[in-house]
């Protein structure tokens, strides 16, 4: 949360989900770029290929500005505002450009002698009066060894014609400036059935 001046990180996730909506391939590329002290830019590109009777290919873009505030040596809060463009992935009723506002809190700690972190974020996203979403995202991780990390994620989405809650577990291994890993994602809202395998690559530079 909040790359420092000149620091950058990129996260690429590729996953395939199967469930009530058929089979879908996703690619999610997210980057944080340090612009100045406590200021950063964010860029996210999402693509979706839904394999049903008619292929539904979509690409969505999100670009924003983020400001972080250090609360202590181990905790930080951040706020951001983003512009949404491209084709919405939320559903056919979501069209056109929009915006997102977000606030988050992150904290690192030592857990049994291992580095750990927790990050909580809440966001409001709108692409017009018929497509408004409230999001809550939580992530927690522990360094099992200096190079092996485990991360647990959970997030929910509610709003116009929307209800979703998912959990994901990931295992990542450091290779130089990269971290590569695999995870599993599951829908748990009971609104529909969907699950998938995730391949993740993180890069710090």
N, CA, C and O of each residue as an XYZ file, in Angstrom:
820
protein
N       0.841     -1.181      0.000
C       0.000      0.000      0.000
C       0.881      1.237      0.000
O       1.510      1.555      1.009
N       0.930      1.946     -1.142
C       1.674      3.172     -1.184
C       3.160      2.969     -1.419
O       3.928      2.927     -0.458
N       3.588      2.841     -2.663
C       5.005      2.721     -2.977
C       5.695      4.047     -2.716
O       5.126      5.101     -3.001
N       6.917      4.019     -2.176
C       7.652      5.232     -1.902
C       8.147      5.876     -3.180
O       8.057      5.292     -4.260
N       8.684      7.115     -3.045
C       9.158      7.853     -4.205
C      10.195      7.035     -4.974
O      11.197      6.597     -4.409
N       9.943      6.835     -6.260
C      10.855      6.078     -7.111
C      10.692      4.580     -7.027
O      11.247      3.863     -7.859
N       9.946      4.073     -6.049
C       9.738      2.631     -5.899
C       8.514      2.201     -6.698
O       7.556      2.962     -6.838
N       8.552      0.997     -7.213
C       7.439      0.479     -8.006
C       7.207     -0.993     -7.670
O       8.130     -1.704     -7.273
N       5.990     -1.426     -7.831
C       5.690     -2.852     -7.752
C       4.579     -3.168     -8.733
O       3.679     -2.359     -8.955
N       4.652     -4.353     -9.317
C       3.647     -4.817    -10.251
C       3.195     -6.217     -9.846
O       4.001     -7.059     -9.451
N       1.901     -6.441     -9.951
C       1.320     -7.737     -9.608
C       0.493     -8.205    -10.792
O      -0.396     -7.490    -11.255
N       0.779     -9.396    -11.280
C       0.028     -9.981    -12.392
C      -0.619    -11.277    -11.931
O       0.063    -12.185    -11.455
N      -1.938    -11.362    -12.072
C      -2.690    -12.568    -11.742
C      -3.363    -13.099    -13.008
O      -3.948    -12.337    -13.778
N      -3.275    -14.392    -13.209
C      -3.986    -15.066    -14.287
C      -4.777    -16.210    -13.670
O      -4.215    -17.044    -12.961
N      -6.067    -16.253    -13.933
C      -6.839    -17.345    -13.344
C      -7.990    -17.766    -14.261
O      -8.459    -17.007    -15.110
N      -8.410    -18.989    -14.053
C      -9.527    -19.562    -14.798
C     -10.589    -19.993    -13.804
O     -10.317    -20.771    -12.889
N     -11.802    -19.484    -13.986
C     -12.904    -19.802    -13.082
C     -13.947    -20.648    -13.808
O     -14.189    -20.494    -15.005
N     -14.555    -21.549    -13.030
C     -15.625    -22.384    -13.551
C     -16.779    -22.328    -12.568
O     -16.570    -22.325    -11.355
N     -18.010    -22.284    -13.095
C     -19.160    -22.226    -12.206
C     -20.444    -21.999    -12.976
O     -20.599    -22.445    -14.113
N     -21.372    -21.287    -12.323
C     -22.693    -21.079    -12.902
C     -22.670    -20.263    -14.187
O     -23.604    -20.339    -14.985
N     -21.596    -19.471    -14.396
C     -21.515    -18.631    -15.588
C     -20.613    -19.247    -16.660
O     -20.169    -18.551    -17.573
N     -20.347    -20.528    -16.552
C     -19.493    -21.183    -17.523
C     -18.034    -21.078    -17.143
O     -17.696    -20.989    -15.963
N     -17.167    -21.087    -18.143
C     -15.730    -21.017    -17.931
C     -15.212    -19.651    -18.386
O     -15.540    -19.176    -19.473
N     -14.392    -19.031    -17.525
C     -13.910    -17.680    -17.806
C     -12.417    -17.582    -17.515
O     -11.946    -18.046    -16.477
N     -11.678    -16.975    -18.437
C     -10.265    -16.670    -18.243
C     -10.130    -15.196    -17.862
O     -10.766    -14.331    -18.464
N      -9.298    -14.917    -16.859
C      -9.066    -13.540    -16.409
C      -7.564    -13.255    -16.380
O      -6.752    -14.132    -16.085
N      -7.222    -12.017    -16.690
C      -5.869    -11.506    -16.472
C      -5.984    -10.156    -15.788
O      -6.711     -9.278    -16.252
N      -5.261     -9.990    -14.681
C      -5.311     -8.770    -13.878
C      -3.873     -8.281    -13.679
O      -3.059     -8.965    -13.059
N      -3.568     -7.089    -14.210
C      -2.238     -6.492    -14.050
C      -2.395     -5.201    -13.260
O      -3.089     -4.281    -13.694
N      -1.746     -5.133    -12.094
C      -1.863     -3.965    -11.209
C      -0.474     -3.431    -10.891
O       0.448     -4.201    -10.623
N      -0.328     -2.099    -10.922
C       0.960     -1.496    -10.615
C       0.814     -0.285     -9.719
O      -0.140      0.483     -9.847
N       1.776     -0.113     -8.799
C       1.895      1.089     -7.978
C       3.241      1.726     -8.283
O       4.259      1.037     -8.340
N       3.248      3.054     -8.482
C       4.457      3.752     -8.896
C       4.665      4.975     -8.006
O       3.811      5.860     -7.957
N       5.799      5.027     -7.303
C       6.079      6.143     -6.420
C       6.375      7.405     -7.205
O       7.283      7.421     -8.036
N       5.614      8.471     -6.948
C       5.776      9.729     -7.660
C       6.542     10.760     -6.837
O       7.368     11.499     -7.374
N       6.271     10.808     -5.555
C       6.927     11.721     -4.624
C       6.705     11.150     -3.231
O       6.016     10.141     -3.081
N       7.278     11.782     -2.211
C       7.110     11.265     -0.860
C       5.630     11.189     -0.506
O       4.916     12.191     -0.538
N       5.179      9.975     -0.167
C       3.797      9.695      0.246
C       2.772      9.807     -0.887
O       1.570      9.714     -0.640
N       3.233     10.004     -2.121
C       2.323     10.064     -3.257
C       2.665      8.958     -4.260
O       3.834      8.640     -4.483
N       1.639      8.391     -4.847
C       1.875      7.345     -5.829
C       0.787      7.302     -6.878
O      -0.329      7.770     -6.654
N       1.117      6.742     -8.014
C       0.136      6.510     -9.058
C      -0.197      5.030     -9.138
O       0.652      4.188     -8.846
N      -1.408      4.706     -9.526
C      -1.827      3.312     -9.674
C      -2.415      3.098    -11.066
O      -3.037      3.994    -11.637
N      -2.209      1.910    -11.596
C      -2.749      1.542    -12.905
C      -3.148      0.076    -12.864
O      -2.377     -0.774    -12.419
N      -4.348     -0.215    -13.328
C      -4.852     -1.585    -13.321
C      -5.523     -1.887    -14.652
O      -6.338     -1.104    -15.140
N      -5.174     -3.029    -15.234
C      -5.774     -3.497    -16.479
C      -6.369     -4.879    -16.234
O      -5.672     -5.791    -15.788
N      -7.645     -5.029    -16.523
C      -8.340     -6.311    -16.371
C      -8.830     -6.782    -17.730
O      -9.371     -5.995    -18.507
N      -8.642     -8.055    -18.014
C      -9.226     -8.641    -19.219
C     -10.032     -9.876    -18.833
O      -9.712    -10.569    -17.867
N     -11.069    -10.132    -19.598
C     -11.942    -11.273    -19.334
C     -12.347    -11.918    -20.652
O     -12.735    -11.231    -21.596
N     -12.255    -13.248    -20.709
C     -12.756    -14.012    -21.852
C     -13.696    -15.071    -21.285
O     -13.262    -16.029    -20.645
N     -14.973    -14.883    -21.529
C     -15.974    -15.826    -21.030
C     -16.320    -16.820    -22.130
O     -16.763    -16.436    -23.212
N     -16.110    -18.107    -21.838
C     -16.324    -19.155    -22.826
C     -17.704    -19.777    -22.646
O     -17.855    -20.813    -21.998
N     -18.694    -19.135    -23.224
C     -20.027    -19.730    -23.220
C     -20.462    -19.883    -24.671
O     -19.615    -20.019    -25.554
N     -21.743    -19.863    -24.930
C     -22.189    -20.012    -26.308
C     -21.702    -18.868    -27.187
O     -21.441    -19.056    -28.375
N     -21.582    -17.685    -26.600
C     -21.020    -16.535    -27.306
C     -19.857    -16.011    -26.482
O     -20.040    -15.646    -25.320
N     -18.663    -15.969    -27.062
C     -17.491    -15.477    -26.353
C     -17.711    -14.017    -25.965
O     -18.136    -13.209    -26.791
N     -17.423    -13.684    -24.713
C     -17.602    -12.326    -24.203
C     -16.236    -11.809    -23.752
O     -15.812    -12.070    -22.626
N     -15.554    -11.083    -24.625
C     -14.228    -10.549    -24.322
C     -14.362     -9.103    -23.865
O     -15.022     -8.300    -24.524
N     -13.734     -8.765    -22.729
C     -13.803     -7.407    -22.198
C     -12.456     -6.998    -21.642
O     -11.698     -7.829    -21.141
N     -12.160     -5.688    -21.735
C     -10.956     -5.120    -21.149
C     -11.332     -3.851    -20.401
O     -11.998     -2.973    -20.950
N     -10.906     -3.757    -19.152
C     -11.221     -2.608    -18.311
C      -9.928     -1.984    -17.809
O      -8.945     -2.685    -17.566
N      -9.930     -0.654    -17.653
C      -8.746      0.056    -17.177
C      -9.111      0.950    -16.001
O     -10.200      1.522    -15.951
N      -8.178      1.061    -15.052
C      -8.354      1.937    -13.896
C      -7.034      2.660    -13.634
O      -5.999      2.015    -13.467
N      -7.061      3.997    -13.595
C      -5.865      4.797    -13.338
C      -6.170      5.778    -12.219
O      -7.207      6.442    -12.238
N      -5.258      5.876    -11.228
C      -5.561      6.719    -10.090
C      -4.351      7.329     -9.419
O      -3.206      7.086     -9.800
N      -4.641      8.133     -8.403
C      -3.637      8.811     -7.601
C      -3.863      8.419     -6.148
O      -4.999      8.390     -5.675
N      -2.764      8.115     -5.433
C      -2.849      7.607     -4.067
C      -1.990      8.440     -3.130
O      -0.882      8.845     -3.481
N      -2.509      8.690     -1.935
C      -1.785      9.427     -0.903
C      -1.747      8.578      0.356
O      -2.785      8.110      0.824
N      -0.549      8.375      0.910
C      -0.401      7.553      2.115
C       0.052      8.420      3.290
O       0.711      9.445      3.112
N      -0.322      7.980      4.501
C       0.011      8.687      5.738
C       0.543      7.661      6.731
O      -0.175      6.734      7.108
N       1.789      7.817      7.157
C       2.380      6.895      8.125
C       1.795      7.169      9.503
O       1.838      8.302      9.983
N       1.251      6.146     10.138
C       0.696      6.265     11.484
C       1.718      5.873     12.541
O       1.684      6.368     13.668
N       2.625      4.979     12.166
C       3.694      4.505     13.042
C       4.727      3.840     12.135
O       4.482      3.717     10.935
N       5.873      3.406     12.662
C       6.847      2.716     11.800
C       6.282      1.463     11.131
O       6.821      1.010     10.122
N       5.202      0.897     11.680
C       4.664     -0.354     11.136
C       3.236     -0.239     10.600
O       2.643     -1.256     10.241
N       2.670      0.959     10.535
C       1.290      1.075     10.062
C       1.125      2.307      9.193
O       1.827      3.304      9.367
N       0.187      2.231      8.251
C      -0.035      3.314      7.309
C      -1.496      3.306      6.887
O      -2.125      2.249      6.827
N      -2.036      4.483      6.594
C      -3.350      4.573      5.977
C      -3.157      5.224      4.610
O      -2.191      5.957      4.401
N      -4.063      4.961      3.691
C      -3.949      5.505      2.343
C      -5.329      5.790      1.794
O      -6.292      5.088      2.103
N      -5.418      6.832      0.971
C      -6.651      7.157      0.266
C      -6.309      7.297     -1.210
O      -5.188      7.671     -1.555
N      -7.261      7.002     -2.078
C      -7.003      7.090     -3.514
C      -8.284      7.417     -4.255
O      -9.389      7.162     -3.776
N      -8.106      7.987     -5.436
C      -9.205      8.255     -6.354
C      -8.777      7.807     -7.734
O      -7.652      8.077     -8.156
N      -9.670      7.117     -8.448
C      -9.322      6.544     -9.743
C     -10.402      6.815    -10.773
O     -11.571      7.007    -10.440
N      -9.988      6.827    -12.029
C     -10.901      6.918    -13.164
C     -11.038      5.536    -13.782
O     -10.041      4.842    -13.981
N     -12.258      5.133    -14.085
C     -12.539      3.840    -14.705
C     -12.862      4.051    -16.182
O     -13.631      4.945    -16.534
N     -12.278      3.236    -17.029
C     -12.517      3.344    -18.462
C     -12.543      1.951    -19.072
O     -12.289      0.954    -18.396
N     -12.853      1.901    -20.360
C     -12.921      0.613    -21.036
C     -14.254     -0.074    -20.799
O     -15.253      0.576    -20.489
N     -14.262     -1.382    -20.947
C     -15.479     -2.175    -20.802
C     -15.562     -2.726    -19.388
O     -14.634     -3.386    -18.922
N     -16.654     -2.461    -18.709
C     -16.824     -2.933    -17.343
C     -16.914     -4.453    -17.298
O     -17.488     -5.077    -18.191
N     -16.337     -5.049    -16.241
C     -16.418     -6.492    -16.058
C     -17.568     -6.883    -15.141
O     -17.869     -8.066    -14.987
N     -18.217     -5.883    -14.528
C     -19.229     -6.176    -13.520
C     -20.506     -6.775    -14.096
O     -21.245     -7.450    -13.379
N     -20.780     -6.539    -15.382
C     -21.985     -7.093    -15.966
C     -22.499     -6.219    -17.096
O     -22.003     -5.108    -17.284
N     -23.491     -6.699    -17.862
C     -23.968     -5.961    -19.034
C     -24.610     -4.628    -18.692
O     -24.656     -3.740    -19.544
N     -25.115     -4.456    -17.450
C     -25.739     -3.189    -17.072
C     -24.713     -2.102    -16.751
O     -25.083     -0.939    -16.589
N     -23.416     -2.465    -16.655
C     -22.354     -1.518    -16.332
C     -21.643     -1.095    -17.609
O     -20.977     -1.903    -18.256
N     -21.789      0.175    -17.965
C     -21.202      0.665    -19.206
C     -20.622      2.057    -18.992
O     -20.994      2.764    -18.056
N     -19.701      2.437    -19.880
C     -19.152      3.781    -19.866
C     -18.069      3.982    -18.827
O     -17.693      3.057    -18.108
N     -17.578      5.203    -18.761
C     -16.538      5.556    -17.806
C     -17.142      5.744    -16.418
O     -18.360      5.821    -16.261
N     -16.262      5.817    -15.409
C     -16.727      5.990    -14.049
C     -15.590      6.378    -13.138
O     -14.549      6.859    -13.587
N     -15.799      6.164    -11.845
C     -14.774      6.533    -10.868
C     -14.820      5.581     -9.680
O     -15.802      4.872     -9.461
N     -13.728      5.588     -8.923
C     -13.658      4.814     -7.687
C     -12.932      5.634     -6.627
O     -11.920      6.272     -6.921
N     -13.439      5.622     -5.399
C     -12.747      6.198     -4.256
C     -12.456      5.065     -3.276
O     -13.265      4.152     -3.111
N     -11.292      5.134     -2.627
C     -10.842      4.012     -1.799
C     -10.065      4.511     -0.590
O      -9.338      5.501     -0.670
N     -10.223      3.819      0.524
C      -9.443      4.105      1.731
C      -8.960      2.783      2.310
O      -9.684      1.788      2.272
N      -7.736      2.764      2.849
C      -7.185      1.516      3.363
C      -6.272      1.715      4.550
O      -5.761      2.808      4.794
N      -6.078      0.634      5.282
C      -5.177      0.621      6.437
C      -4.299     -0.621      6.342
O      -4.801     -1.722      6.117
N      -2.995     -0.450      6.512
C      -2.070     -1.572      6.478
C      -1.157     -1.575      7.687
O      -0.764     -0.521      8.187
N      -0.826     -2.766      8.150
C       0.050     -2.890      9.310
C       0.919     -4.133      9.178
O       0.443     -5.191      8.767
N       2.177     -4.004      9.523
C       3.084     -5.155      9.565
C       3.405     -5.463     11.019
O       3.287     -4.597     11.886
N       3.810     -6.692     11.278
C       4.089     -7.131     12.643
C       4.973     -8.368     12.597
O       5.270     -8.899     11.527
N       5.384     -8.813     13.771
C       6.124    -10.064     13.899
C       5.200    -11.085     14.551
O       4.625    -10.832     15.609
N       5.065    -12.242     13.904
C       4.185    -13.293     14.398
C       5.004    -14.554     14.614
O       5.356    -15.252     13.663
N       5.300    -14.835     15.863
C       6.111    -16.009     16.174
C       7.485    -15.953     15.548
O       8.039    -16.983     15.165
N       8.041    -14.757     15.438
C       9.351    -14.608     14.825
C       9.322    -14.497     13.314
O      10.375    -14.408     12.683
N       8.121    -14.499     12.713
C       7.979    -14.380     11.264
C       7.324    -13.035     10.925
O       6.414    -12.590     11.625
N       7.788    -12.397      9.860
C       7.164    -11.164      9.404
C       5.752    -11.447      8.912
O       5.504    -12.445      8.234
N       4.822    -10.546      9.267
C       3.426    -10.709      8.877
C       2.832     -9.338      8.562
O       3.381     -8.306      8.946
N       1.704     -9.347      7.857
C       1.027     -8.087      7.549
C      -0.469     -8.321      7.453
O      -0.930     -9.445      7.257
N      -1.219     -7.231      7.596
C      -2.655     -7.241      7.347
C      -3.011     -5.939      6.652
O      -2.465     -4.884      6.977
N      -3.922     -6.013      5.701
C      -4.321     -4.846      4.925
C      -5.838     -4.882      4.738
O      -6.389     -5.895      4.306
N      -6.514     -3.770      5.064
C      -7.968     -3.679      4.951
C      -8.307     -2.462      4.092
O      -7.801     -1.368      4.343
N      -9.162     -2.644      3.079
C      -9.529     -1.546      2.200
C     -11.034     -1.553      1.958
O     -11.660     -2.611      1.892
N     -11.609     -0.347      1.827
C     -13.018     -0.174      1.473
C     -13.095      0.790      0.307
O     -12.354      1.771      0.259
N     -13.988      0.517     -0.634
C     -14.067      1.336     -1.841
C     -15.515      1.490     -2.293
O     -16.371      0.651     -2.014
N     -15.757      2.586     -2.998
C     -17.033      2.814     -3.683
C     -16.727      3.032     -5.152
O     -15.881      3.855     -5.500
N     -17.418      2.294     -6.018
C     -17.163      2.341     -7.458
C     -18.470      2.626     -8.187
O     -19.508      2.040     -7.879
N     -18.404      3.535     -9.157
C     -19.617      3.894     -9.903
C     -19.315      4.028    -11.387
O     -18.326      4.642    -11.786
N     -20.189      3.440    -12.192
C     -20.201      3.663    -13.639
C     -21.585      4.143    -14.059
O     -22.089      3.766    -15.117
N     -22.192      4.978    -13.222
C     -23.533      5.472    -13.487
C     -24.508      4.974    -12.446
O     -24.168      4.112    -11.637
N     -25.715      5.507    -12.458
C     -26.698      5.208    -11.417
C     -27.132      3.751    -11.392
O     -27.603      3.267    -10.363
N     -26.981      3.039    -12.515
C     -27.378      1.632    -12.557
C     -26.229      0.683    -12.267
O     -26.404     -0.535    -12.310
N     -25.051      1.229    -11.971
C     -23.882      0.377    -11.714
C     -23.029      1.000    -10.618
O     -21.993      1.607    -10.892
N     -23.473      0.845     -9.378
C     -22.720      1.318     -8.223
C     -22.386      0.124     -7.332
O     -23.229     -0.740     -7.089
N     -21.150      0.090     -6.854
C     -20.661     -1.046     -6.084
C     -19.971     -0.577     -4.807
O     -19.267      0.433     -4.802
N     -20.180     -1.320     -3.733
C     -19.433     -1.153     -2.487
C     -18.529     -2.366     -2.324
O     -18.986     -3.507     -2.405
N     -17.238     -2.113     -2.094
C     -16.276     -3.203     -1.983
C     -15.537     -3.144     -0.655
O     -15.207     -2.064     -0.164
N     -15.283     -4.299     -0.085
C     -14.436     -4.452      1.097
C     -13.431     -5.553      0.804
O     -13.809     -6.653      0.402
N     -12.147     -5.258      1.006
C     -11.089     -6.224      0.709
C     -10.155     -6.354      1.907
O      -9.747     -5.351      2.493
N      -9.819     -7.581      2.267
C      -8.922     -7.862      3.390
C      -7.850     -8.833      2.917
O      -8.153     -9.825      2.254
N      -6.604     -8.548      3.255
C      -5.500     -9.455      2.926
C      -4.583     -9.572      4.138
O      -4.311     -8.584      4.820
N      -4.113    -10.782      4.398
C      -3.174    -11.026      5.497
C      -2.147    -12.042      5.025
O      -2.480    -12.984      4.305
N      -0.899    -11.849      5.431
C       0.152    -12.751      4.985
C       1.214    -12.970      6.034
O       1.385    -12.158      6.943
N       1.932    -14.081      5.903
C       3.017    -14.438      6.819
C       4.178    -14.976      5.997
O       3.976    -15.753      5.063
N       5.402    -14.560      6.345
C       6.608    -15.116      5.725
C       6.943    -16.436      6.418
O       7.403    -16.437      7.559
N       6.716    -17.549      5.742
C       7.023    -18.850      6.339
C       8.527    -19.043      6.444
O       9.019    -19.611      7.418
N       9.259    -18.567      5.436
C      10.720    -18.525      5.425
C      11.090    -17.189      4.784
O      10.199    -16.484      4.312
N      12.374    -16.814      4.749
C      12.717    -15.551      4.086
C      12.267    -15.458      2.633
O      12.120    -14.352      2.114
N      12.042    -16.593      1.960
C      11.642    -16.559      0.553
C      10.256    -17.132      0.276
O       9.748    -16.990     -0.837
N       9.645    -17.765      1.248
C       8.349    -18.418      1.043
C       7.281    -17.686      1.845
O       7.429    -17.487      3.051
N       6.194    -17.281      1.167
C       5.161    -16.468      1.795
C       3.783    -17.074      1.522
O       3.531    -17.628      0.452
N       2.914    -16.957      2.499
C       1.529    -17.365      2.306
C       0.626    -16.164      2.534
O       0.854    -15.372      3.448
N      -0.408    -16.031      1.696
C      -1.318    -14.889      1.763
C      -2.752    -15.401      1.699
O      -3.079    -16.279      0.900
N      -3.596    -14.838      2.549
C      -5.035    -15.131      2.558
C      -5.771    -13.842      2.219
O      -5.538    -12.805      2.839
N      -6.667    -13.913      1.223
C      -7.437    -12.742      0.816
C      -8.928    -13.046      0.933
O      -9.364    -14.185      0.762
N      -9.695    -11.999      1.230
C     -11.150    -12.105      1.246
C     -11.721    -10.775      0.790
O     -11.217     -9.721      1.180
N     -12.752    -10.805     -0.019
C     -13.370     -9.553     -0.432
C     -14.835     -9.775     -0.748
O     -15.257    -10.876     -1.102
N     -15.605     -8.697     -0.611
C     -17.035     -8.745     -0.910
C     -17.411     -7.569     -1.787
O     -16.771     -6.518     -1.746
N     -18.456     -7.752     -2.582
C     -18.959     -6.716     -3.477
C     -20.474     -6.721     -3.405
O     -21.107     -7.756     -3.612
N     -21.051     -5.574     -3.113
C     -22.502     -5.429     -3.064
C     -22.883     -4.175     -3.840
O     -22.046     -3.306     -4.085
N     -24.161     -4.089     -4.227
C     -24.628     -2.924     -4.959
C     -25.724     -3.303     -5.917
O     -26.401     -4.313     -5.728
N     -25.908     -2.488     -6.963
C     -26.973     -2.709     -7.933
C     -26.838     -4.079     -8.586
O     -25.870     -4.348     -9.298
N     -27.808     -4.932     -8.338
C     -27.869     -6.259     -8.954
C     -26.580     -7.056     -8.731
O     -26.197     -7.865     -9.576
N     -25.921     -6.831     -7.609
C     -24.634     -7.497     -7.364
C     -24.557     -8.001     -5.936
O     -24.972     -7.331     -4.990
N     -24.013     -9.204     -5.809
C     -23.700     -9.764     -4.504
C     -22.660    -10.839     -4.711
O     -22.915    -11.846     -5.372
N     -21.470    -10.621     -4.137
C     -20.391    -11.581     -4.308
C     -19.468    -11.508     -3.105
O     -19.242    -10.431     -2.551
N     -18.939    -12.644     -2.705
C     -17.929    -12.716     -1.649
C     -16.995    -13.866     -1.984
O     -17.440    -14.985     -2.238
N     -15.699    -13.584     -1.984
C     -14.723    -14.598     -2.374
C     -13.582    -14.655     -1.371
O     -13.269    -13.674     -0.696
N     -12.974    -15.826     -1.292
C     -11.752    -15.993     -0.515
C     -10.701    -16.619     -1.430
O     -11.018    -17.334     -2.381
N      -9.444    -16.327     -1.112
C      -8.346    -16.848     -1.927
C      -7.145    -17.113     -1.043
O      -6.843    -16.323     -0.149
N      -6.467    -18.203     -1.280
C      -5.212    -18.508     -0.603
C      -4.116    -18.624     -1.651
O      -4.314    -19.209     -2.716
N      -2.940    -18.050     -1.329
C      -1.820    -18.054     -2.262
C      -0.543    -18.459     -1.540
O      -0.373    -18.197     -0.349
N       0.345    -19.098     -2.279
C       1.678    -19.441     -1.797
C       2.676    -18.892     -2.807
O       2.643    -19.258     -3.981
N       3.585    -17.993     -2.339
C       4.522    -17.302     -3.216
C       5.953    -17.610     -2.815
O       6.256    -17.787     -1.636
N       6.842    -17.671     -3.824
C       8.260    -17.923     -3.583
C       9.080    -16.858     -4.291
O       8.850    -16.576     -5.467
N      10.042    -16.259     -3.581
C      10.872    -15.189     -4.132
C      11.962    -15.751     -5.033
O      12.647    -16.715     -4.690
N      12.102    -15.113     -6.209
C      13.184    -15.425     -7.142
C      13.769    -14.089     -7.578
O      13.291    -13.490     -8.541
N      14.787    -13.623     -6.887
C      15.344    -12.309     -7.159
C      14.341    -11.221     -6.841
O      13.800    -11.174     -5.736
N      14.085    -10.335     -7.811
C      13.116     -9.263     -7.626
C      11.691     -9.720     -7.873
O      10.757     -8.926     -7.761
N      11.512    -10.989     -8.208
C      10.193    -11.520     -8.513
C       9.713    -12.449     -7.393
O      10.506    -13.029     -6.651
N       8.394    -12.568     -7.302
C       7.760    -13.597     -6.478
C       6.743    -14.300     -7.367
O       5.925    -13.647     -8.015
N       6.792    -15.612     -7.398
C       5.876    -16.385     -8.228
C       5.143    -17.387     -7.356
O       5.705    -17.946     -6.414
N       3.881    -17.603     -7.687
C       3.132    -18.529     -6.850
C       1.840    -18.988     -7.493
O       1.522    -18.647     -8.632
N       1.103    -19.776     -6.717
C      -0.155    -20.354     -7.164
C      -1.158    -20.252     -6.025
O      -0.786    -20.285     -4.852
N      -2.434    -20.128     -6.382
C      -3.467    -19.996     -5.367
C      -4.774    -20.605     -5.820
O      -4.894    -21.120     -6.931
N      -5.760    -20.532     -4.922
C      -7.094    -21.066     -5.205
C      -8.119    -20.044     -4.742
O      -8.014    -19.503     -3.641
N      -9.118    -19.779     -5.591
C     -10.150    -18.774     -5.316
C     -11.515    -19.434     -5.317
O     -11.798    -20.279     -6.166
N     -12.385    -19.047     -4.350
C     -13.692    -19.678     -4.202
C     -14.753    -18.634     -3.863
O     -14.553    -17.806     -2.975
N     -15.875    -18.676     -4.569
C     -17.022    -17.844     -4.237
C     -17.727    -18.443     -3.027
O     -17.993    -19.645     -3.002
N     -18.040    -17.609     -2.006
C     -18.621    -18.127     -0.760
C     -19.909    -17.412     -0.375
O     -20.414    -17.621      0.728
N     -20.455    -16.570     -1.257
C     -21.664    -15.815     -0.911
C     -22.928    -16.651     -0.977
O     -23.955    -16.255     -0.425
N     -22.877    -17.805     -1.642
C     -24.032    -18.663     -1.920
C     -24.985    -18.051     -2.947
O     -26.036    -18.627     -3.229
N     -24.627    -16.876     -3.517
C     -25.443    -16.288     -4.577
C     -25.243    -17.034     -5.888
O     -26.156    -17.100     -6.711
N     -24.063    -17.591     -6.087
C     -23.758    -18.391     -7.263
C     -22.528    -19.223     -6.962
O     -21.857    -19.016     -5.950
N     -22.239    -20.154     -7.837
C     -21.093    -21.048     -7.660
C     -19.991    -20.666     -8.634
O     -20.234    -20.525     -9.833
N     -18.751    -20.497     -8.104
C     -17.620    -20.182     -8.967
C     -16.334    -20.438     -8.203
O     -16.240    -20.117     -7.018
N     -15.345    -21.013     -8.869
C     -14.048    -21.275     -8.248
C     -12.992    -21.346     -9.335
O     -13.304    -21.539    -10.510
N     -11.717    -21.185     -8.926
C     -10.671    -21.236     -9.935
C      -9.279    -21.270     -9.352
O      -9.070    -20.958     -8.180
N      -8.325    -21.654    -10.188
C      -6.904    -21.685     -9.853
C      -6.261    -20.374    -10.314
O      -6.543    -19.887    -11.409
N      -5.389    -19.807     -9.460
C      -4.755    -18.521     -9.740
C      -3.246    -18.705     -9.858
O      -2.637    -19.388     -9.035
N      -2.644    -18.099    -10.875
C      -1.189    -18.021    -11.008
C      -0.802    -16.546    -10.837
O      -1.348    -15.679    -11.520
N       0.136    -16.262     -9.931
C       0.490    -14.875     -9.603
C       1.986    -14.648     -9.783
O       2.799    -15.527     -9.500
N       2.336    -13.448    -10.262
C       3.724    -13.003    -10.368
C       3.822    -11.587     -9.841
O       3.135    -10.693    -10.335
N       4.677    -11.366     -8.832
C       4.905    -10.049     -8.272
C       6.302     -9.593     -8.682
O       7.222    -10.406     -8.774
N       6.460     -8.286     -8.928
C       7.777     -7.735     -9.252
C       7.968     -6.430     -8.497
O       7.074     -5.584     -8.466
N       9.151     -6.269     -7.882
C       9.504     -5.045     -7.167
C      10.727     -4.440     -7.838
O      11.698     -5.144     -8.117
N      10.681     -3.139     -8.098
C      11.835     -2.502     -8.722
C      11.813     -0.994     -8.438
O      12.706     -0.269     -8.880
